[in-house]
C-alpha cells in the first residue's frame, strides 16, 4: 500500500472521528460525516483492488437517525473488508 494513500485514509478517518465527537447533537452533520467516511473507505478499497460500494439505497421513507445508523453499519462492513484485504496482502 502506498504511503500517500495510507496517509489520506488516516487523515479522513481522523477528520470524521473528530467531526462525530464535535457534532453529537447535529444529526445532519453526523449523516454527512458518516456518508463521507463510507465513501473514503470505499475509495481506499477500490485502490486495493476490492470492489466496494458505499451507496445505500433507502427504498422506503426513513428518518435521519436511521440513515446515520445505516451508514454506521456500512462503515463497519467496509472496515471489515479493509482489514481482510490488508491481511491478505
C-alpha distances in whole Angstrom, upper triangle without the diagonal:
4,7,9,7,7,10,12,11,13,16,16,17,19,21,22,23,25,26,27,29,31,32,33,36,35,34,33,31,29,29,27,25,24,24,21,19,19,18,15,14,15,13,10,11,12,9,8,11,13,16,17,20,21,24,27,31,33,36,39,40,38,38,35,35,34,32,30,30,29,26,25,25,23,20,21,20,17,16,17,15,12,13,14,11,9,12,12,9
4,6,5,6,9,10,11,12,14,16,17,18,20,21,23,24,26,27,29,30,32,33,37,35,34,33,30,29,29,27,25,25,24,21,20,20,19,16,15,16,14,11,13,13,10,10,13,15,18,19,21,22,25,28,32,35,38,40,41,39,39,36,36,35,33,31,31,30,27,26,27,25,22,23,23,19,18,20,18,15,16,17,14,12,15,16,13
4,5,5,6,8,10,10,12,14,15,16,18,20,21,22,24,26,27,28,30,32,35,34,33,32,29,28,29,27,24,24,24,21,19,20,19,16,16,18,15,12,15,16,12,13,16,18,21,21,23,23,27,29,33,36,39,41,41,39,39,36,35,35,33,30,31,30,27,26,27,25,22,23,24,20,19,21,20,16,17,19,16,14,17,18,15
4,5,5,6,9,10,10,12,14,15,16,18,20,21,22,24,26,27,28,30,33,32,31,30,27,26,27,24,22,22,22,19,17,19,17,14,15,16,13,11,14,15,12,13,16,18,20,20,22,21,25,28,31,34,37,39,39,37,37,34,34,34,31,29,30,29,26,25,27,24,21,23,24,20,19,21,20,17,18,20,18,16,19,20,17
4,5,5,6,9,10,11,12,14,15,16,18,20,21,22,24,26,27,29,32,30,29,28,25,24,24,22,20,20,19,16,15,16,14,11,11,13,10,7,11,11,8,10,13,15,17,16,18,18,21,24,28,30,34,36,36,34,34,31,31,31,28,26,27,26,22,22,24,21,18,20,20,16,15,18,17,13,15,17,15,13,17,18,15
4,5,5,6,9,10,11,12,14,15,16,18,20,21,23,24,26,27,30,29,29,28,25,24,24,22,19,19,20,17,14,16,15,11,11,13,12,9,11,13,11,11,15,16,18,17,19,19,22,25,29,31,34,36,37,34,34,31,30,30,28,25,26,26,22,21,23,20,17,18,19,16,14,16,16,12,13,16,14,11,15,16,14
4,6,5,6,9,10,10,12,14,15,16,18,20,21,22,24,26,29,28,28,27,24,23,24,22,19,19,20,16,15,17,16,12,13,15,13,11,14,16,14,14,18,19,21,20,21,20,24,26,30,32,36,37,37,35,34,31,30,31,28,26,27,26,23,22,24,22,19,20,21,18,16,19,19,15,16,19,17,15,18,20,18
4,5,5,6,9,10,10,12,14,15,16,18,20,21,22,24,27,26,25,24,21,20,21,18,16,17,17,13,12,14,13,9,10,13,11,9,13,14,12,14,17,18,19,18,19,17,21,23,27,29,32,34,34,32,31,28,28,28,25,23,25,24,20,20,22,20,17,19,20,16,15,19,18,15,16,19,17,16,19,21,19
4,5,5,6,8,10,10,12,14,15,16,18,20,21,22,25,24,23,23,20,19,19,17,14,14,14,11,9,11,11,7,7,10,9,7,10,12,11,12,16,15,17,15,16,15,18,21,24,27,30,32,32,29,29,26,25,26,23,20,21,21,17,17,19,16,13,15,16,13,12,15,14,11,13,16,15,13,17,19,17
4,5,5,6,8,10,10,12,14,15,17,18,20,21,25,24,24,23,20,19,20,18,15,15,16,13,11,13,14,10,10,14,13,11,13,16,15,15,19,18,20,18,19,18,21,23,27,29,32,34,33,31,30,27,26,26,24,21,22,22,19,18,20,18,14,16,18,15,13,16,16,13,14,17,16,14,17,20,19
4,5,5,6,9,10,10,12,14,15,16,18,20,23,22,22,21,18,17,19,17,13,15,16,12,11,14,14,10,12,15,14,12,16,18,16,18,21,21,22,20,21,18,21,24,27,29,32,34,33,31,29,26,25,26,24,21,23,23,19,18,21,19,16,18,20,17,15,19,19,16,17,21,20,18,21,23,22
4,5,5,6,8,10,10,12,14,15,16,18,21,20,19,18,15,14,15,13,10,11,12,9,7,10,10,7,9,12,11,11,14,16,15,17,20,19,20,17,17,15,18,20,23,25,29,30,29,27,26,22,22,23,20,18,19,19,16,15,18,16,13,15,17,14,13,17,17,15,17,20,19,18,21,23,22
4,5,5,6,9,10,11,12,14,15,17,20,19,18,18,15,14,15,14,10,10,12,10,7,10,11,8,9,12,13,11,14,16,16,17,20,19,20,17,17,15,18,20,23,25,28,29,29,26,25,22,21,22,19,16,17,18,14,13,16,14,11,13,15,13,11,15,16,13,14,18,18,16,19,22,21
4,5,5,6,8,10,11,12,14,16,19,19,19,19,15,14,16,15,11,12,15,12,10,13,14,12,12,16,16,15,17,20,20,20,23,22,24,21,21,18,21,23,26,27,31,32,31,28,26,23,22,23,21,18,19,20,17,15,18,18,14,16,18,16,14,18,19,16,17,21,21,19,22,24,24
4,5,5,6,9,10,11,12,14,17,16,17,16,13,12,14,12,9,11,13,10,9,13,13,11,13,16,16,16,18,20,20,22,24,24,24,21,21,18,20,22,25,26,30,31,29,26,25,21,21,22,20,17,19,20,16,15,19,18,15,17,20,17,16,20,21,18,20,23,23,22,25,27,26
4,5,5,6,9,10,11,12,15,14,14,13,10,9,11,10,6,7,10,8,6,10,11,10,11,14,15,15,17,20,20,21,24,22,22,19,19,15,17,18,22,23,26,27,26,23,21,18,17,19,16,13,15,16,13,12,15,15,11,14,17,15,14,18,19,17,19,22,22,21,24,26,26
4,5,5,6,9,10,11,15,14,14,15,12,10,13,12,9,9,12,11,9,12,14,13,13,17,18,17,19,22,22,23,25,24,24,21,21,18,20,21,24,24,28,29,27,24,22,19,17,19,18,14,15,17,14,12,15,15,12,14,17,16,14,17,19,17,18,22,22,21,24,26,26
4,5,5,6,9,10,14,14,15,15,12,11,14,13,10,12,15,13,12,15,17,15,16,20,20,20,22,25,25,26,28,27,28,24,24,21,23,23,27,27,31,31,29,26,24,20,19,21,20,16,18,20,17,15,19,19,16,17,21,19,18,21,23,21,22,25,26,24,27,30,29
4,5,5,6,9,11,10,11,12,8,8,11,10,7,10,12,11,11,14,16,15,16,19,20,20,22,24,25,26,29,27,27,24,23,19,21,21,24,24,28,28,26,23,21,17,16,19,17,14,16,18,15,14,18,18,15,17,20,19,18,22,23,22,23,26,27,26,28,31,31
4,6,5,6,9,9,10,11,8,6,9,10,7,8,12,12,11,14,16,15,16,19,20,20,22,25,26,26,29,27,27,23,22,18,20,20,23,22,26,26,24,21,18,15,13,16,15,11,13,15,13,11,15,16,13,15,18,18,17,20,22,21,22,25,26,26,28,30,31
4,6,6,10,10,12,14,11,9,13,14,11,12,16,15,14,17,19,18,19,22,23,23,25,28,28,29,32,30,30,26,25,22,24,23,26,26,29,29,27,24,21,18,16,19,18,14,16,18,16,14,18,19,16,18,21,21,19,22,25,23,24,27,28,27,29,32,33
4,6,9,9,11,13,10,10,13,13,11,13,16,16,15,19,20,20,21,24,25,25,27,29,30,31,33,32,32,28,27,23,25,25,27,27,30,30,28,24,21,18,17,20,19,16,18,20,18,17,20,21,19,21,24,23,22,25,27,26,27,30,31,30,32,35,35
4,5,5,8,9,7,7,10,11,10,12,15,15,15,18,19,19,21,23,24,25,27,29,30,31,33,31,31,27,26,22,23,22,25,24,27,27,24,21,18,14,13,17,16,13,15,18,16,15,19,20,18,20,23,23,22,25,27,26,27,31,31,31,33,36,36
4,6,7,10,9,7,11,13,11,12,15,16,16,18,21,21,22,24,26,26,28,30,31,32,34,32,31,28,26,22,23,22,24,23,26,25,23,20,16,13,12,15,15,12,13,17,15,14,17,19,18,19,22,23,22,25,27,26,27,30,31,31,33,36,36
4,6,9,9,9,11,13,13,14,17,18,18,20,23,23,24,26,28,29,30,32,34,35,37,34,34,30,28,24,24,23,25,23,26,25,22,19,15,12,11,15,15,13,14,18,17,16,20,21,20,22,25,25,25,28,30,29,30,33,34,34,36,39,40
4,6,6,6,9,10,11,12,14,16,17,18,20,21,23,24,26,27,29,30,32,33,35,33,32,28,26,22,22,21,22,21,24,23,20,17,14,10,10,14,13,11,14,16,15,15,19,20,19,21,24,24,24,27,29,28,30,33,33,34,36,38,39
4,5,5,6,9,10,10,12,14,15,16,18,20,21,22,24,26,27,28,30,31,33,30,29,25,23,19,19,17,19,17,20,19,16,13,10,7,7,10,10,8,11,13,12,13,16,17,17,19,21,22,22,25,26,26,28,31,31,32,34,36,37
4,5,5,6,9,10,11,12,14,15,17,18,20,21,23,24,26,27,29,30,32,30,28,24,22,18,17,16,18,16,20,19,16,14,11,7,9,12,10,9,12,14,13,14,17,17,17,20,22,22,22,25,27,26,28,31,31,32,34,36,37
4,5,5,6,8,10,10,12,14,15,16,18,20,21,22,24,26,27,29,30,28,27,24,21,18,18,17,19,19,22,22,19,17,14,10,11,14,12,10,13,15,13,13,17,17,16,19,21,20,21,24,25,25,27,29,30,30,32,34,35
4,6,5,6,8,10,10,12,14,15,16,18,20,21,22,24,26,27,29,26,25,22,20,16,16,16,18,17,21,20,18,15,13,9,9,11,10,7,10,12,10,10,14,14,13,15,18,18,18,21,23,22,24,27,27,27,30,32,33
4,5,5,6,9,10,11,12,14,15,16,18,20,21,23,25,26,27,25,23,20,17,13,13,12,14,14,17,17,15,13,11,7,8,9,7,5,9,10,8,9,12,12,12,15,17,17,18,21,22,21,24,26,26,27,30,31,32
4,6,5,6,9,10,11,12,14,15,16,18,20,21,23,25,26,24,23,19,17,13,13,13,15,15,19,19,18,15,14,10,12,13,10,8,12,12,10,11,14,14,13,16,18,17,18,21,22,21,24,26,26,27,29,31,31
4,5,5,6,9,10,10,12,14,15,16,18,20,21,23,24,23,22,18,17,13,14,14,17,18,21,22,21,18,16,13,13,14,12,9,12,13,9,10,14,13,11,14,16,15,15,19,20,19,21,24,24,24,27,29,29
4,5,5,6,9,10,11,12,14,15,16,18,20,21,23,20,19,16,14,10,11,12,15,15,19,20,19,16,15,12,11,12,9,7,9,9,6,6,10,9,8,11,13,12,13,16,17,16,19,21,22,22,25,26,27
4,5,5,6,9,10,11,12,14,15,16,19,20,21,19,18,14,12,8,8,9,12,13,17,18,18,15,15,12,13,13,9,8,11,10,6,9,11,9,9,12,13,12,14,17,17,17,20,22,21,22,25,26,27
4,5,5,6,9,10,10,12,14,15,17,19,20,18,18,14,12,9,11,12,16,17,21,22,21,19,19,15,16,16,13,11,14,13,10,11,14,11,10,14,15,13,14,17,17,16,19,21,21,21,24,26,26
4,5,5,6,9,10,11,12,14,16,17,19,17,17,13,12,9,12,13,17,18,22,23,23,20,20,17,16,17,14,11,13,13,9,9,12,10,7,11,12,10,10,14,14,13,16,18,18,18,21,23,23
4,5,5,6,9,10,11,12,14,15,17,14,13,10,9,5,8,10,14,16,19,21,21,19,19,16,16,15,12,11,12,11,7,8,10,7,5,9,9,7,9,12,12,12,14,16,16,17,20,21,22
4,5,5,6,9,10,10,12,14,15,14,13,9,8,5,8,11,14,16,20,22,22,20,21,18,19,18,15,14,15,14,10,12,13,10,9,12,12,10,12,15,14,13,16,18,17,18,21,22,22
4,5,5,6,9,10,11,13,14,13,13,11,11,9,12,14,18,20,24,26,26,24,24,21,21,21,17,16,17,16,12,13,15,12,10,13,13,10,11,14,13,11,15,17,15,16,19,20,20
4,5,5,6,9,10,11,13,11,11,9,9,8,12,14,18,20,23,25,26,24,24,21,21,20,18,16,17,15,12,12,13,10,8,10,10,6,7,10,9,8,11,13,12,13,16,17,17
4,5,5,6,9,10,11,9,8,5,6,6,9,12,16,19,21,24,25,23,24,22,22,21,18,17,17,15,12,13,14,10,9,12,10,7,9,11,9,9,13,14,12,14,17,17,17
4,5,5,6,9,10,9,9,8,9,9,12,15,18,21,24,27,28,26,27,24,24,24,20,20,21,19,15,17,17,14,12,15,14,10,12,14,12,11,14,16,13,14,18,18,17
4,5,5,6,9,9,10,9,11,11,15,18,21,24,27,29,30,28,29,26,26,25,22,21,22,20,17,17,18,14,12,14,14,10,10,13,11,8,11,13,11,11,15,15,14
4,5,5,6,5,7,6,9,10,14,17,20,23,26,28,30,28,29,26,26,25,22,21,21,19,16,17,17,13,12,13,12,8,9,11,8,6,10,10,8,10,13,13,13
4,5,5,5,6,6,9,11,14,17,20,23,26,29,30,29,30,28,28,27,24,23,23,21,18,19,19,15,15,16,15,11,13,14,11,10,13,14,11,12,16,15,14
4,5,7,9,10,13,14,17,20,23,27,29,32,33,32,33,30,30,29,26,26,26,24,21,22,22,18,17,19,17,13,14,16,13,11,14,14,11,12,15,14,13
4,6,9,10,13,15,18,21,24,28,30,33,34,33,34,31,31,30,27,26,26,24,21,22,21,18,17,18,16,13,13,14,11,9,11,11,8,8,12,11,9
4,6,9,12,15,18,21,23,27,29,32,34,33,34,32,32,30,28,27,27,24,22,23,22,19,18,19,16,13,15,15,11,11,13,12,9,11,14,12,11
4,6,10,12,15,18,20,24,26,29,31,29,31,29,29,27,25,24,24,21,19,20,18,15,15,16,13,10,12,12,8,8,11,10,7,10,13,11,12
4,7,10,12,15,17,21,23,26,28,27,29,27,27,25,23,23,23,20,18,19,18,14,15,16,13,10,13,13,10,11,14,13,11,14,16,15,16
4,7,9,12,15,18,20,23,25,24,25,24,24,22,19,19,19,16,14,15,14,10,11,13,10,7,11,11,8,9,13,13,11,14,17,16,17
4,6,8,11,14,17,20,21,20,22,21,21,19,16,17,17,14,12,14,13,9,11,13,10,8,12,13,11,12,16,16,15,17,20,20,21
4,7,10,13,16,18,19,18,19,17,18,16,13,13,14,11,8,11,11,7,8,11,10,8,11,13,12,13,16,17,16,18,21,21,22
4,7,10,12,15,16,15,17,16,17,15,12,13,14,10,9,12,12,9,11,14,12,11,15,16,15,16,20,20,20,22,25,25,26
4,6,9,12,13,12,14,13,14,12,9,11,11,8,8,11,10,8,11,13,12,12,16,17,16,18,21,22,22,24,26,27,28
4,6,9,11,11,14,14,15,12,10,13,13,10,11,14,13,11,15,17,15,16,19,20,20,22,24,25,25,27,29,30,31
4,6,7,7,10,11,13,10,8,12,12,9,11,14,14,13,16,18,17,18,21,22,22,24,27,27,28,30,32,32,34
4,7,9,12,14,16,13,12,15,15,13,15,18,17,16,19,21,20,21,24,25,25,27,29,29,30,33,34,35,36
4,6,10,12,14,11,11,15,15,13,16,18,18,18,21,22,22,23,26,27,27,29,31,32,33,35,37,37,39
4,7,10,12,10,10,14,14,13,15,18,18,18,21,23,23,24,27,28,28,30,33,33,34,36,38,39,40
4,7,8,6,7,10,11,10,13,15,15,16,18,20,20,22,24,25,26,28,30,31,32,34,36,37,39
4,5,5,6,9,10,11,13,14,15,17,18,20,21,23,24,26,27,28,30,32,33,35,36,38,39
4,5,5,6,9,10,11,12,14,15,16,19,20,21,22,24,26,27,29,30,31,32,35,36,37
4,5,5,6,9,10,11,12,14,15,17,19,20,21,23,25,25,27,29,30,31,33,35,36
4,5,5,6,9,10,11,12,14,15,17,18,20,21,23,24,26,27,29,30,32,33,35
4,5,5,6,9,10,10,12,14,15,16,18,20,21,22,24,26,27,28,30,31,33
4,5,5,6,9,10,10,12,14,15,16,18,20,21,22,24,25,26,28,30,31
4,5,5,6,9,10,11,13,14,15,17,19,20,21,23,24,26,27,29,31
4,5,5,6,9,10,11,12,14,15,17,18,20,21,23,24,26,27,29
4,5,5,6,9,10,10,12,14,15,16,18,20,21,22,24,25,27
4,5,5,6,9,10,10,12,14,15,16,18,20,21,22,24,26
4,5,5,6,9,10,11,13,14,15,17,19,20,21,23,25
4,5,5,6,8,10,11,12,14,15,16,18,20,21,23
4,5,5,6,8,10,10,12,14,15,16,18,20,21
4,5,5,6,9,10,11,12,14,15,16,18,20
4,5,5,6,9,10,11,12,14,15,17,19
4,5,5,6,9,10,10,12,14,15,17
4,5,5,6,9,10,10,12,14,16
4,5,5,6,9,10,11,12,15
4,6,5,6,8,10,11,13
4,5,5,6,9,10,11
4,5,5,6,9,10
4,5,5,6,9
4,5,5,7
4,5,5
4,6
4
